[in-house]
Amino acid sequence: MTYDTWEELEVGIEGCKKCRLCETRNNIVFGVGNKNADLMFIGEGPGADEDRLRRTFCG
């Protein structure tokens, strides 16, 4: 599936079950910041703080 906007992507992944993270997560951690930035940081599976706050790199 392809998405034309960040908003469509975020809605599209809300119920994702393509990996085992869905077994223990409570939320999708999509990220924050400038969606038009030249650089993007992608981390591994979110930790408990990221899951709880739905915010990346806060744990």
HELIX and SHEET records of a PDB file:
HELIX    1   1 TRP A    6  ILE A   13  1                                   8    
HELIX    2   2 ARG A   20  GLU A   23  5                                   4    
HELIX    3   3 ALA A   48  LEU A   53  1                                   6    
END                                                                             
